[in-house]
C-alpha cells in the first residue's frame, strides 16, 4: 500500500487523502482479522493442591529457598555489572 505524505499541515487535500488511506487500511485489517477476533480463551480453574497433577511429569519444582537464592544471586550480579 502506498503512503501519502503531508506537505503542509493546513492543506485539506492531504488530510482527505490520509483519511481515505486510513479507512482503506482499517477495512483491510477488519477483513483479515475479523474472523479471528476477539480471540477465544480457554480457562481451566484448578485448586492449588492439584496444580502438580496438571503439569508435565518432568516439570522442575523450585523450593522457596532455591527461588530466594536465585533472586539474591541475580540481584547481586545486576548490581555489580559494569555499565559503560
C-alpha positions as CSV (number, residue, x, y, z in Angstrom):
1,X,0.0,0.0,0.0
2,X,1.4,3.4,-0.9
3,X,2.0,6.1,1.7
4,X,0.8,9.7,1.4
5,X,3.0,12.5,2.7
6,X,1.5,15.6,4.1
7,X,3.3,18.7,2.7
8,X,1.5,21.2,4.8
9,X,-0.5,20.9,8.0
10,X,-3.1,23.4,6.6
11,X,-3.6,21.5,3.3
12,X,-7.1,19.9,3.4
13,X,-6.4,17.7,0.4
14,X,-3.6,15.9,2.1
15,X,-5.8,15.3,5.2
16,X,-8.5,13.9,3.0
17,X,-6.1,11.6,1.2
18,X,-4.7,10.4,4.6
19,X,-8.2,9.8,5.9
20,X,-9.2,7.8,2.8
21,X,-6.0,5.7,3.1
22,X,-6.6,5.1,6.8
23,X,-10.2,4.0,6.0
24,X,-8.9,1.6,3.3
25,X,-6.3,0.2,5.7
26,X,-8.8,-0.2,8.5
27,X,-11.2,-2.1,6.1
28,X,-8.4,-4.4,5.0
29,X,-7.4,-5.2,8.6
30,X,-11.0,-5.9,9.5
31,X,-11.4,-8.3,6.6
32,X,-8.2,-10.1,7.6
33,X,-8.6,-10.3,11.3
34,X,-12.4,-10.2,11.9
35,X,-13.0,-13.9,11.6
36,X,-10.5,-14.5,14.5
37,X,-11.5,-11.5,16.6
38,X,-12.0,-11.4,19.5
39,X,-9.6,-14.2,20.4
40,X,-11.1,-17.1,22.4
41,X,-9.5,-18.0,25.7
42,X,-9.9,-21.4,27.4
43,X,-9.6,-21.2,31.2
44,X,-9.4,-24.2,33.5
45,X,-9.7,-23.4,37.2
46,X,-7.9,-25.9,39.4
47,X,-7.2,-25.9,43.1
48,X,-3.7,-25.0,44.3
49,X,-3.1,-28.5,45.7
50,X,-3.9,-30.1,42.3
51,X,-1.5,-28.0,40.2
52,X,1.2,-30.6,40.1
53,X,-1.2,-33.2,38.6
54,X,-1.9,-30.9,35.7
55,X,1.8,-30.2,34.9
56,X,4.1,-32.4,32.8
57,X,5.9,-35.0,34.9
58,X,9.4,-33.5,34.2
59,X,8.4,-30.0,35.5
60,X,11.0,-28.9,38.0
61,X,9.8,-28.0,41.4
62,X,11.5,-24.9,42.8
63,X,11.5,-24.6,46.5
64,X,11.1,-21.2,48.2
65,X,14.8,-21.3,49.4
66,X,16.1,-22.1,45.9
67,X,14.0,-19.3,44.5
68,X,15.3,-16.8,47.1
69,X,18.9,-17.8,46.4
70,X,18.4,-17.4,42.6
71,X,16.9,-13.9,43.1
72,X,19.7,-13.0,45.5
73,X,22.3,-14.1,43.0
74,X,20.6,-12.3,40.1
75,X,20.3,-9.1,42.1
76,X,24.0,-9.3,43.1
77,X,25.1,-9.8,39.5
78,X,22.9,-6.9,38.3
79,X,24.3,-4.5,41.0
80,X,27.9,-5.5,40.3
81,X,27.9,-5.5,36.5
82,X,30.0,-2.8,34.7
83,X,27.9,-0.3,32.8
84,X,30.0,1.5,30.3
